Amino acid sequence: MPIRTLDIEELKKTTGNKYELLVIMSKRARQIAATEKLELDEKLQYFEGFEDEDEFSFNEEQEQISKSFEKLPHAVQRSIAEMEAGKTYFRRPEVEE
């Protein structure tokens, strides 16, 4: 995916503050990356505990699973796309007086 310039001024209209916007997008990117890692670990966990008799075929399957996850857009890119589309939910903590 080519690099493109983001219009931060347009994106900050949702939060009112560009720094808050960046924090929200970075936290969302971490959530996406963590979810991806759990999914990958879950899929690769299937191959644990098998004997070495069909190791070659298992390695091919593991490699295919890993490559499919590598082809996904980076978590930061997906976080930005979600923010641009207005799909990111965020809330501010209540201020106690």
C-alpha positions as CSV (number, residue, x, y, z in Angstrom):
1,M,0.0,0.0,0.0
2,P,1.5,3.3,-1.0
3,I,2.1,6.0,1.5
4,R,-0.4,8.8,1.6
5,T,-0.8,12.0,3.5
6,L,-3.5,12.2,6.1
7,D,-5.6,15.3,6.6
8,I,-5.3,15.5,10.3
9,E,-7.3,18.7,10.4
10,E,-10.3,16.9,8.8
11,L,-9.8,13.8,11.1
12,K,-9.6,15.9,14.3
13,K,-13.1,17.1,13.8
14,T,-14.3,13.9,15.5
15,T,-12.3,14.5,18.6
16,G,-11.5,18.3,18.5
17,N,-7.8,17.6,19.4
18,K,-5.2,16.1,17.1
19,Y,-3.2,14.6,19.9
20,E,-6.3,12.9,21.3
21,L,-7.0,11.6,17.8
22,L,-3.5,10.1,17.5
23,V,-3.8,8.4,20.9
24,I,-7.2,7.0,20.0
25,M,-5.9,5.6,16.6
26,S,-2.8,4.2,18.3
27,K,-4.8,2.4,21.0
28,R,-7.1,1.0,18.3
29,A,-4.1,-0.2,16.3
30,R,-2.8,-2.0,19.4
31,Q,-6.2,-3.7,19.8
32,I,-6.2,-4.8,16.2
33,A,-2.7,-6.2,16.4
34,A,-3.4,-8.0,19.7
35,T,-6.5,-9.6,18.2
36,E,-4.6,-10.7,15.1
37,K,-1.9,-12.2,17.2
38,L,-4.4,-14.2,19.2
39,E,-6.1,-15.5,16.0
40,L,-2.7,-16.5,14.6
41,D,-1.6,-18.2,17.8
42,E,-5.0,-20.0,17.9
43,K,-4.6,-21.3,14.3
44,L,-1.0,-22.4,14.8
45,Q,-1.7,-24.1,18.1
46,Y,-3.5,-26.8,16.2
47,F,-0.2,-28.0,14.9
48,E,1.4,-28.5,18.4
49,G,1.6,-32.0,19.7
50,F,1.7,-33.9,16.3
51,E,4.4,-36.4,15.7
52,D,7.3,-35.8,13.2
53,E,5.9,-38.2,10.6
54,D,4.2,-35.5,8.4
55,E,6.3,-32.6,9.5
56,F,6.7,-31.3,5.9
57,S,3.0,-31.1,5.2
58,F,2.4,-29.4,8.5
59,N,5.2,-26.9,7.8
60,E,3.5,-26.0,4.5
61,E,0.2,-25.5,6.2
62,Q,1.7,-23.4,9.0
63,E,3.5,-21.3,6.3
64,Q,0.3,-20.7,4.4
65,I,-1.5,-19.6,7.6
66,S,1.4,-17.2,8.4
67,K,1.5,-15.8,4.9
68,S,-2.2,-15.1,4.9
69,F,-1.8,-13.0,8.1
70,E,1.2,-11.2,6.6
71,K,-0.9,-10.2,3.6
72,L,-3.4,-8.3,5.9
73,P,-3.0,-4.6,6.0
74,H,-0.9,-3.3,8.9
75,A,-2.9,-2.6,12.1
76,V,-2.1,1.1,11.9
77,Q,-3.5,1.3,8.4
78,R,-6.7,-0.4,9.4
79,S,-7.0,1.9,12.5
80,I,-6.7,5.0,10.3
81,A,-9.2,3.6,7.8
82,E,-11.7,2.9,10.6
83,M,-11.3,6.4,12.0
84,E,-11.8,7.9,8.5
85,A,-14.9,5.9,8.0
86,G,-16.3,6.9,11.4
87,K,-16.3,3.3,12.7
88,T,-14.1,3.8,15.7
89,Y,-16.0,4.2,19.0
90,F,-14.3,6.1,21.8
91,R,-15.4,7.8,25.0
92,R,-13.9,10.1,27.5
93,P,-13.7,9.2,31.1
94,E,-16.1,11.0,33.4
95,V,-14.5,13.9,35.3
96,E,-15.1,13.7,39.0
97,E,-15.7,17.0,40.8
